[in-house]
Amino acid sequence: MLQNNIKYLPNDHVPELAGVYILEDTESGRVYVGSSINMRSRIAHHRSLLQMNKHPNKQLQALFLEGNLIFKVLVSFPVPDKHKVKEAEQLFIEASPALFEQELVNKKPARAFHLINH
């Protein structure tokens, strides 16, 4: 399965780099795809909101409360180019049916997206 070919980094090694990450519920297989120009900072922000029970994504909050939510890095970039990071995030969201068994818990659905040469 494609999902098994994605190289994940352990939670405690989240780099201070730009990249695309997932929040995955190990019990249900439900996944949230996100991106940031500083993944360590973004994941810390997610964790803080989740621990305070104040995350705006209610599905993600519910998964966290069940106790099986983990963080994984899908891809990191050595240069923090916000546009490229968002492009990569969108590509993972669009490819999600082939990558993940369950539907995403992202609030915004995948949109039509085409890479443009810059």
Beta strands, then each sheet from edge to edge (+ up, - down):
strand 1: 18-25
strand 2: 31-36
strand 3: 69-77
sheet 1: 2+ 1- 3+
end
